[in-house]
Amino acid sequence: MQLIKRVLLLFMFLNSILVIAQSDVKLSLGEQPLFKALKASEKIEIDGKSNETIWQKTESRTFDYFYNIVNPDDKQQTTIRMLWDDDNIYLFYDMQDHYLTARETKRDGEPYLDDCAEIFFITAPDSLDTHFGYELNLNKASNDFIYFNDFYDGKSIAFKKYDPDFKIEITHNGTINDNSDIDVGWTMELAIPIANFGKLGEIVPIKTGNRWAFLAVRQDRNDAEGNRRSTSTIFPIYDISKNVHQANRFGLVEFVE
């Protein structure tokens, strides 16, 4: 009986640790998962291809956290790479995709209901209130915004008239919006000017050794009709029902040379 009580107490203790870990609302810089972005030593041509040698030298990471999975083929691999220089942050997504799907064509629309690659940045990494977001589908339709967590009365809001400049190119291997065949996938290459972040990007400037918080996301839509989609992320989101804008779940990117 005594042994059973001890086992129960141990279980309750471990469970309380898990609950605290999943509900903690503050970024802990020493504990967040870390990704390293290498400084570009050559000019990056935004063509949707990772032909430059430096792309192969920087870190790559797969998206291993999946949500809203219905069918076995909803789990499709995504790999991300990141570079930086004095002017831009560069991103390269390589995405396996058996059914290329995209309907949105307008800016500030709903590209996240299509096959879509997303990136969110917090430029002061221990702040949870504000992050910059870029969401882009196969049509290069962009939903870009500044997101304010708990802006008023417990509600969050996205300022969608942000409309920054950036460069993007996409390649795809397959037929878009045609599920009669099996596709291979698509890539997205993106150059985001550091100037887009304004004064908020100068609090912790992009330079060697500094860190920003970020989350990279992929929306994957395999149905030709309807809005069902699966989601995958580079870092885990514990309660996907809330949405992906949970800043306390962002990881860190360190800018290195």
N, C-alpha and C positions, 0 to 999 in steps of 0.2 A: 504493500500500500504506500509506504514511504517512497519507494522507488518511482511509483506512478506519479505521485505528487511532484517529485523533483523533475520528472520528464515534462509534466504539464507546465511547471514554472519556467523551465528552459524554453519550451515552445512559445509561451506567452512573451518571454523576453525577446526571443529572436523575431517574433512577429511584430513586436512594438518597434524594433529597430528598422524593420522593413517598411512599416507604415511611415515612420519619421523620415526615412530616406526618400520615399516617394512623394511626400507632401511638403518637404522642405522648400521654402519659397525664396531662398537667397542663394545667389551664385557663390560658390566657394572656389576661389581661383586655384587653390592647390589641389582640388579634387575633380574638377571638370575634365572630361576627356579632351585630349589635345591633338590638334592637327597642325602640321607645319607646312607653310607656303614658302617656296624658294623664290629669291629675287631673280627676275629674268635678266640674263646676261646677253640676250640677243633680242632683236626686234620680233615681236609677235604679230603675225599676220592673221587677222580674224577671218578665217575661211571655213570654219567648221571642221578643220583637220588638225591633228596634233603633230604636224610635220617637223616643227622645230625641235632640236635636240634637247633643249632645256625642259620640255614637257616630260620627257622620260626620266629626268633626274629628280623631279620634285615628287613629293609623296602622293600616292594614290590610295583611295579608300573606297570600299564597296559599301552600299547601303544594305545593312543586314537586319534592319528592323522593319517589319511589315505589318500593315493594319488593314482591316476591312477585306480580308482575303475570303473569297467565295469559291473560286475554282482553283485547282492546282496550278494552272498556268498564269494565275495572277501574280505569282512570285517571279519577277523578272529582274535580272541583275542590272545594277547601275554602278558605275565607277566615276568618281570625281577627282579632279586635280585642280590645284590653285597655284597661281604665280602672282607676283607683284613687281612694280618698279616705282619710280618717283611720280608717275602720272596715273597709273591704272592698277586695278585688281583684275586678274584674268582668271576665268573659270572654264573648265572643259568637262562636260558630261558625256559619258559614253553609255548608251542605254540599249539593252536587249529589249526587243518589242515585237511580238508576233502579230499584233494587230494595230497598225498605225492609225490613230484617230485624232482628228482636230476639226472643230467647227467654228470656233471663235475667230474673228478677223479684226475686231475693233479694239482700240486701246482702252484700258480701264474696264474691260468687259470681264468675262469669266473663263480665261484660258485654263484655270485650275480644274475645270470640268472635262478637259481634254487630256491627251498626253502632254505633260507639262513638267518643266524643270524649274525649281524655285531656290532662291537663296535669300536668307535674312541675316542682317548684320546689326550688332549692337556695338557702337564705336567707343563707348566707355564700358568696358566689359563687366563691371560690377553693378551696372544699372539695369533695372528690370522694366523701366517705364516705357522706353521708346526703342523701336528698331526699324530699319529700312528694309523694304522688301521688293524683290523682283520676281515675277512669275511669268514664264514665257512658254507658249505652246509651239507646235510644229509649224504653224503659220507665222511665227515670230510676233504674234499678238501679245502685247505686254500689259500686265496688271502690275504697275509699280506704285508704291505707296510709302507713307510713314505711318507706322502702327503705334497707337498709344494704348498700353495696357491699363485697365481700370481707370479710364479717363473720367467718368462721372457715374456716380450711383452704381458702382460695381460693374459698369459696362465698358467694353473696349471699343475703339473706333479706328478706322483706317482713313487717313487723308489721301484721297486718290487723285488729287490734282497736282501731285508731286511732279510727274512727267519729266524726269531727267533725261539727258542725252546718254547714249551708250552705243556700243557696236555689238552686233550679234550676227552669227551665221550658223546655219543648220545644214547638215547633210542627212539623208535618209536612204535606207536600203529596203525598198518595199513600196507598196501602193497605199496611199492615204485614203481612209474612209472606204476601204474595200475589204470586207472580211471573208471574201470568197477564196483568198489565198493566205499563205503564211508569210509574214514579213520577217526581216532580220533585226532591224533596229534603227536608231538614229543617234546623232551627236549634236551637241550644242556648244559653241564657243562664244564667250562673252567677255567684253572689255568694259569695265565700269570705271569711269574717271573718278579719281579720289576727290576731285572738286565737287562731285555730286553730293557729298556729305557735309559740305559747308563747314561752319564753325564746329559742328558736332564731330567732324572728323579730325579736328585739330586738338581736341582735349587729350586724347591718346593718339598721337600721330602715327601714321604707318611708317615705321622704320625698324631696323634690325633689333630684335629682342622684344618689341612691343607685342601686345596681344589684343585682339578683339574677340567678342563672343559672336557665334554664328550658328546657324542651322541650315543644312542643305536638305531639300525635300524633292521627292518625285511623285507626281500624280500619274497614275497609269490607267487609262480607260480602254477597255477591250471590247465593249459593246458598241455597235454601230449606232444604236438608238438608246435613249435614256441617259441617265447621268451617273450610273453606278461606276465607281472607280476604286481602285486600291491605292494605298499610299505607302511609301517607304522613306526612311530617313537615315542620315548618317549617324545620328545619336538617338537614343531611345526617348520616345514620348510615352509616358505611362498612362495617360488618360486621353486617348485620341478623340474621344467624344466631345471634348472641349474645343478642339481645333489644334492646329500645329503652332499657334502663336503663344506657346508657353515658354516665356523667356528664361525661366528658371531651369529649363531643360536644355538650353543651348550649350554647346561645347565651346572650346576656344581654338582660335587659329593664331599661331605664333609666326611672325614674319622673320624669316631667317635668310642668311646668305650662303 
